[in-house]
Amino acid sequence: MDLLTRTLEEVKGELGRHPDYRLHYAVKANFNPEILKLIASYGFGADCVSGGEVRAAVQAGFDPKDIVFAGVGKSDEEILYALGVGIGRFNAESTPELEVINELAASLGKTAQVSIRVNPDVGAHTHANITTGLAENKFGINYDILEDVIRYCLSLEHVELRGLHFHIGSQILEMDDFIALCNRINELSVNLSRHGLPVGDINVGGGLGINYQHPNHFPIANFAGYFDTFKKHLDVKPGTPVHFELGRSLVAPCGSLICRVLYVKQGTSRQFAIVDGSMTELIRPALYKAYHRIENLSSNEPEEIYDVVGPVCESSDVFVKAESIDKCHRGDFIAIRSAGAYGEAMASQYNLHPFPQSYYDWKR
């Protein structure tokens, strides 16, 4: 937990340089209660994409006024719960959703605070499955119809429009992608103001990536470069809140999936280290072809080349192919690094594998 604490301290320091910036932790990255409590203790907000995440954030101590709730398919029950606990903002993603939020808020005698999520049609240099800002993605409202949607939102009695929300994807390492987002936001803001429509505050989403290849050399993401990019390129009036929704960059480097080698199997042309961990505990490699550095914690012998695979009955249950790792033996402990985000949160019980237990090193 020391690395997580050091990461949170660094982010807190960066936000101190930018007093108008607000951070909302993306709960989907890791909703472990102990991690949520620690992040909440820093006074950060929460970014949620389900009613369950809103509930977990409230239970962990996040101030409801600092909770934002996005997602293209919010159910009536989720919206009613969020209204009941008094969350700070709904990030609405369609006209029908605005209509439903208005009706449900009216039924409770409340006014819902809303940002409109805009699909900016800005690409990001990341895996196709984790881009969210292109015109063909399901997220947000196409900027070509944004003016009409804003006018409709302003007509609703139990919805108050407070700003615009954007998010272009995840695991982004090239700051040029965020510069492109800033340019699009600036363009939209000018056009809206020209037509007499309010802009409000700006939520730029998250997406900052980490270094999966070298977690020991680069354990903390480039937060200074990230926040400075928006400070330099995003045009907002002084005092305008700018919201960020970071998840992976806070927690991913802080966790490892620890597995035990079950067998070392010699194939015709490949060597396999078969471990007791699998895609049920960490699905990212199978889902995105994502890379995680793998280390043999039990061996200092010369490296050999392995495919590190799990026991699940799927050919995609592979952590890495042709990886150079210290020589493996049955019983060795293997660390799959940077698994603190989208590991535990996306775990399943496929093949009736039990959920893994979480352990914390509070002294490090």
C-alpha positions in Angstrom: 0.0 0.0 0.0 3.0 2.3 0.2 3.1 2.7 -3.5 -0.6 3.6 -3.6 0.0 6.1 -0.8 2.9 7.7 -2.6 0.8 7.8 -5.8 -2.0 9.5 -4.0 0.4 12.0 -2.4 1.8 12.9 -5.8 -1.6 13.4 -7.3 -2.6 15.5 -4.3 0.5 17.7 -4.8 -0.3 18.1 -8.5 -3.8 19.2 -7.7 -2.4 21.7 -5.3 -0.8 23.4 -8.2 -4.1 23.5 -10.1 -6.7 24.6 -7.5 -9.6 24.5 -10.0 -9.0 20.8 -10.8 -11.1 18.1 -9.3 -10.3 14.4 -9.2 -12.9 11.6 -9.2 -11.4 8.1 -8.8 -12.8 5.7 -11.5 -14.2 3.0 -9.2 -14.4 0.5 -12.1 -10.6 0.1 -12.0 -10.7 -1.4 -8.6 -13.5 -1.4 -6.1 -11.8 -3.2 -3.2 -13.3 -1.6 -0.1 -9.9 -1.0 1.6 -8.6 0.7 -1.5 -11.7 2.8 -1.8 -11.5 3.9 1.8 -7.9 5.0 1.4 -8.6 7.0 -1.7 -11.7 8.6 -0.1 -9.5 9.6 2.9 -7.6 12.0 0.5 -10.8 13.9 -0.2 -11.0 12.8 -3.8 -14.3 12.2 -5.5 -15.6 9.1 -7.2 -16.5 8.3 -10.9 -19.1 5.6 -11.1 -20.7 3.7 -13.9 -23.3 1.7 -12.1 -25.6 2.0 -9.1 -23.4 -0.7 -7.4 -20.4 1.5 -7.7 -22.3 4.5 -6.4 -23.3 2.5 -3.4 -19.7 1.2 -2.8 -18.3 4.7 -3.0 -20.8 6.0 -0.5 -20.1 3.1 1.9 -16.4 3.8 1.6 -16.7 7.4 2.7 -16.8 9.4 -0.5 -18.8 12.5 -0.2 -21.9 12.0 -2.4 -21.6 15.6 -3.7 -18.2 14.5 -5.2 -19.6 11.5 -7.0 -20.3 11.6 -10.7 -22.4 8.9 -12.4 -21.8 8.0 -16.1 -22.9 5.1 -18.3 -25.0 4.6 -21.3 -27.5 2.3 -19.6 -28.5 3.6 -16.2 -31.5 1.7 -14.9 -34.4 3.5 -13.1 -33.4 1.9 -9.8 -29.8 3.1 -10.2 -31.0 6.6 -11.0 -33.4 6.7 -8.1 -30.7 5.5 -5.7 -28.2 8.1 -6.9 -30.8 10.8 -6.6 -31.7 9.6 -3.1 -28.2 9.8 -1.8 -27.6 13.2 -3.4 -24.8 12.6 -5.9 -23.1 15.6 -7.4 -23.6 14.9 -11.1 -25.1 12.6 -13.7 -23.1 12.4 -16.9 -26.0 11.9 -19.2 -25.3 10.1 -22.5 -28.6 10.4 -24.5 -31.8 12.4 -24.9 -33.9 9.5 -23.7 -31.8 9.3 -20.6 -32.3 13.0 -19.9 -36.0 12.5 -20.2 -35.9 9.6 -17.7 -33.7 11.5 -15.2 -36.1 14.4 -15.4 -39.2 12.2 -14.7 -37.5 10.3 -11.8 -36.2 13.5 -10.2 -39.7 15.0 -10.5 -41.1 11.9 -8.7 -38.8 12.7 -5.8 -39.3 16.4 -5.8 -35.6 16.9 -6.7 -33.6 18.6 -9.4 -30.8 16.5 -10.9 -27.5 18.1 -11.6 -26.4 16.9 -15.1 -23.4 17.1 -17.4 -23.9 16.1 -21.0 -21.4 13.5 -22.2 -20.2 14.5 -25.6 -18.7 12.1 -28.1 -15.9 14.3 -29.5 -14.9 12.0 -32.4 -11.3 12.1 -31.2 -9.2 8.9 -31.5 -6.7 7.7 -29.0 -3.5 5.7 -29.6 -4.7 2.7 -27.6 -6.4 -0.7 -28.1 -9.6 -0.5 -30.2 -11.7 -2.1 -27.4 -10.9 0.7 -25.0 -11.4 3.8 -27.2 -14.5 5.6 -26.3 -14.4 9.0 -28.1 -14.9 8.0 -31.8 -18.1 8.6 -33.7 -18.9 4.9 -34.0 -18.5 4.3 -30.2 -21.7 3.8 -28.1 -20.7 6.5 -25.6 -21.9 10.0 -25.4 -23.9 12.4 -27.7 -22.5 13.2 -31.1 -21.2 16.8 -31.1 -23.1 17.5 -34.4 -26.4 17.4 -32.5 -25.1 18.8 -29.2 -26.8 22.2 -29.5 -30.2 20.6 -29.9 -29.6 18.3 -26.9 -28.5 21.2 -24.8 -31.7 23.2 -25.7 -33.8 20.1 -24.8 -31.9 19.7 -21.5 -32.5 23.4 -20.7 -36.3 22.9 -21.2 -36.5 20.2 -18.6 -38.0 21.3 -15.2 -36.2 18.9 -12.9 -32.7 18.8 -14.6 -30.1 21.5 -14.2 -27.4 21.5 -16.9 -24.0 22.1 -15.2 -21.4 21.2 -17.8 -19.9 19.0 -20.5 -18.3 15.6 -20.0 -15.8 13.9 -22.3 -13.7 10.7 -22.3 -11.7 9.4 -25.3 -10.3 6.1 -24.0 -7.9 4.3 -21.6 -4.2 3.5 -21.3 -3.2 6.7 -23.2 0.5 7.5 -23.1 0.7 10.1 -25.8 -0.1 13.6 -24.6 -0.9 14.6 -28.2 -4.2 12.6 -27.8 -5.2 14.8 -24.8 -4.1 17.9 -26.7 -6.5 16.9 -29.5 -9.2 16.5 -26.9 -8.5 20.0 -25.6 -8.6 21.5 -29.1 -12.0 19.9 -29.7 -13.4 21.1 -26.3 -12.1 24.6 -27.1 -13.8 24.5 -30.5 -17.1 23.3 -29.0 -17.0 25.9 -26.2 -16.6 28.7 -28.7 -19.4 27.5 -30.9 -21.8 27.0 -28.0 -21.1 30.5 -26.6 -21.5 32.0 -30.0 -25.0 30.6 -30.1 -25.8 31.7 -26.6 -25.7 28.3 -25.0 -24.1 27.6 -21.7 -20.9 25.5 -21.4 -20.5 25.2 -17.6 -17.7 23.2 -16.1 -15.6 20.7 -18.0 -15.1 17.0 -17.3 -12.3 15.6 -19.5 -12.6 12.0 -18.3 -9.5 10.0 -17.6 -7.4 7.7 -19.7 -3.9 8.3 -18.4 -1.8 5.1 -18.9 1.0 3.5 -17.0 4.2 1.7 -18.0 3.4 -2.0 -18.0 6.8 -2.9 -19.5 9.0 -1.4 -16.7 6.9 -1.2 -13.5 10.1 -1.2 -11.3 11.6 1.8 -13.1 8.4 3.8 -13.6 6.1 2.9 -10.8 4.2 6.2 -10.8 2.4 7.6 -13.9 3.3 10.9 -15.5 0.8 13.0 -13.5 2.7 16.2 -13.9 2.8 16.0 -17.7 -0.9 15.0 -17.8 -2.2 17.9 -15.7 0.2 20.4 -17.3 -1.1 19.3 -20.7 -4.6 20.4 -19.9 -3.4 23.5 -18.1 -1.6 24.6 -21.3 -4.1 23.6 -23.9 -7.6 23.7 -22.4 -9.1 27.2 -22.6 -11.5 27.8 -19.7 -12.4 30.9 -17.7 -10.5 31.3 -14.5 -12.3 29.6 -11.6 -14.0 27.1 -13.9 -13.9 23.6 -12.3 -12.2 21.0 -14.5 -12.9 17.4 -13.5 -10.7 14.4 -14.1 -11.6 10.7 -13.8 -8.4 8.7 -13.2 -8.5 5.0 -12.3 -5.8 2.8 -13.8 -3.0 5.3 -13.3 -3.7 5.4 -9.5 -4.1 1.7 -8.7 -2.7 -0.5 -11.4 1.0 -0.4 -10.5 0.1 -1.1 -6.8 -1.1 -4.7 -7.3 0.3 -8.0 -8.6 -1.4 -11.3 -9.3 0.7 -14.0 -7.5 0.5 -17.4 -9.1 2.2 -20.7 -8.5 3.8 -22.8 -11.3 1.9 -26.1 -11.6 3.8 -27.6 -14.4 6.6 -26.8 -16.9 5.6 -28.4 -20.2 7.9 -28.9 -23.2 6.1 -28.5 -26.5 7.5 -29.1 -30.0 8.8 -25.6 -30.4 7.6 -23.8 -27.3 8.0 -24.1 -23.5 5.0 -23.6 -21.3 4.9 -22.4 -17.7 1.4 -23.5 -16.6 0.3 -21.5 -13.5 -2.7 -21.7 -11.2 -3.8 -18.1 -12.1 -5.9 -17.6 -15.2 -8.1 -15.3 -17.3 -10.7 -15.7 -14.5 -8.4 -13.6 -12.2 -6.9 -11.2 -14.9 -8.8 -11.1 -18.2 -6.9 -8.2 -19.8 -4.4 -10.3 -21.8 -7.2 -12.5 -23.2 -9.5 -9.6 -23.8 -7.2 -6.9 -25.1 -3.9 -8.8 -25.8 -2.6 -6.5 -23.0 0.9 -7.0 -21.8 1.9 -7.5 -18.1 5.5 -7.9 -17.0 6.0 -11.3 -15.4 8.7 -12.1 -12.8 9.7 -15.4 -11.2 9.9 -14.6 -7.5 11.4 -18.0 -6.6 14.3 -18.2 -9.0 17.6 -16.5 -9.8 18.6 -18.9 -12.5 19.4 -17.9 -16.1 16.3 -16.8 -18.1 14.5 -19.1 -20.4 11.6 -18.4 -22.9 8.1 -19.4 -21.8 4.5 -19.1 -22.8 2.9 -18.4 -19.4 -0.6 -19.9 -19.5 -3.4 -20.7 -17.1 -5.6 -23.8 -16.6 -8.9 -22.5 -18.0 -10.3 -24.4 -20.9 -9.9 -21.6 -23.5 -7.0 -21.2 -25.9 -7.1 -17.5 -25.0 -6.1 -18.2 -21.4 -2.6 -17.0 -22.0 -0.8 -14.3 -20.0 2.1 -13.9 -22.3 3.9 -15.7 -25.2 7.6 -16.1 -25.7 8.6 -14.2 -22.5 12.0 -14.3 -21.1 11.7 -15.3 -17.4 14.1 -16.8 -14.8 14.0 -20.6 -15.2 10.8 -22.0 -13.8 10.2 -25.1 -11.7 7.0 -26.6 -10.3 6.0 -24.7 -7.2 7.7 -21.4 -8.1 5.8 -18.2 -7.3 5.2 -16.0 -10.3 4.2 -12.3 -10.1 2.1 -10.8 -12.8 2.8 -7.1 -12.3 0.6 -4.0 -12.6 -2.6 -6.0 -12.0 -4.1 -3.5 -9.5 -6.7 -2.3 -12.1 -9.2 -4.4 -14.0 -7.9 -7.6 -12.3 -10.0 -8.1 -9.2 -12.8 -5.9 -10.5 -13.2 -8.1 -13.7 -12.6 -11.5 -12.1 -15.1 -14.2 -12.8 -15.8 -17.8 -11.7 -15.6 -19.4 -15.1 -14.8 -23.1 -14.8 -15.9 -22.6 -11.2 -12.5 -21.2 -10.2 -12.8 -19.5 -6.8 -12.3 -15.7 -6.5 -8.7 -14.9 -5.5 -8.1 -13.4 -2.0 -6.5 -9.9 -1.6 -3.5 -9.3 0.6 -2.1 -6.0 1.6 1.4 -5.0 2.6 0.7 -2.1 4.9 4.4 -1.6 5.8 5.8 -1.1 2.4 
